Amino acid sequence: MAKTHKAPTKSTAKTPTPPPLDDPGNVNEIFATEVVGAGMIGGCISVNLAAHRWNVTASGGETEISRALVARLMLSREAATQLMNGLANLAQAAGNAATANPDETKAKG
């Protein structure tokens, strides 16, 4: 008689352990002041980030502010979901902290 196997359920399915994270310490950090675009490219999520920059003219005239593209972030759908969930959790925690300490928020703002 042939054995039958049940499909794993969420409670019995094992989640694979990710490999160790190597942090070499020389990865560039990105500072952005806004998201200037997002879309799907070949099944991946693309996010374009920009930063405001001060431009001083050579003649010493008025200082101008411009925007410069500083990064194009390409994420798998899984990584995009992880980023979205992480940012949502941070935003919720920041909102909870502001609600718990309204005087502190007013002093900073």
C-alpha positions in Angstrom: 0.0 0.0 0.0 1.4 3.5 -0.9 2.0 6.0 1.8 0.2 9.3 1.5 1.9 12.5 2.6 0.0 15.5 3.9 1.0 18.9 2.6 2.7 20.9 5.4 0.6 23.5 7.1 1.8 26.8 8.3 2.2 25.4 11.8 4.2 22.3 10.6 6.1 23.9 7.7 9.7 24.7 8.6 11.0 28.2 7.8 14.5 28.0 6.4 17.1 29.8 8.5 18.8 32.5 6.5 22.6 32.3 6.1 24.7 34.5 8.4 24.9 38.2 7.5 28.3 39.5 6.6 28.8 43.2 7.3 32.2 44.2 5.9 31.9 47.8 7.1 32.6 49.4 3.8 29.0 49.5 2.3 27.9 53.0 1.4 25.1 54.6 3.3 22.5 56.5 1.4 20.9 59.7 2.6 17.6 60.6 0.8 15.1 63.3 1.5 12.4 61.9 -0.8 11.2 59.0 -3.0 11.0 60.3 -6.5 9.7 57.2 -8.3 8.8 53.6 -7.9 7.7 50.9 -10.3 8.0 47.3 -11.4 10.9 46.3 -13.7 11.1 42.6 -14.7 9.3 41.4 -11.6 11.4 43.5 -9.2 10.4 46.7 -7.4 12.4 49.7 -8.3 12.6 52.7 -6.0 14.4 56.0 -6.9 15.7 58.1 -4.1 16.7 61.8 -4.2 18.3 64.3 -1.9 18.1 68.1 -1.7 21.4 69.8 -2.3 22.6 73.3 -1.8 24.2 74.8 -5.0 26.5 77.9 -4.5 27.0 79.9 -7.6 30.5 80.8 -8.7 29.6 84.5 -8.7 28.6 84.3 -5.1 24.9 84.9 -6.0 21.9 83.3 -4.5 22.3 79.8 -3.1 19.9 77.5 -4.9 18.5 74.2 -3.8 18.3 71.3 -6.3 17.3 67.7 -6.1 19.8 64.9 -7.1 19.1 61.3 -7.7 21.2 59.4 -5.1 20.1 55.8 -5.5 18.1 53.3 -7.4 17.0 50.5 -5.1 16.0 47.3 -6.8 14.2 44.8 -4.6 12.7 41.3 -5.1 9.0 41.2 -4.1 10.0 39.4 -0.9 12.6 42.1 0.0 10.1 44.9 -0.8 7.5 43.3 1.4 10.0 43.0 4.2 11.0 46.6 3.8 7.4 47.7 3.7 6.6 45.8 6.9 9.7 47.1 8.7 8.9 50.7 7.8 5.2 50.2 8.9 6.4 48.9 12.2 8.8 51.8 12.7 6.1 54.3 11.8 3.7 52.7 14.2 6.3 52.7 17.0 7.1 56.4 16.3 3.4 57.2 16.4 3.0 55.3 19.6 6.0 57.1 21.1 4.6 60.5 20.1 1.2 59.6 21.6 2.9 58.4 24.9 5.0 61.6 25.2 3.1 64.5 23.6 5.2 67.1 25.4 8.4 65.7 24.0 7.1 65.8 20.5 6.0 69.4 20.8 9.4 70.4 22.1 11.2 68.8 19.2 8.8 70.1 16.5 
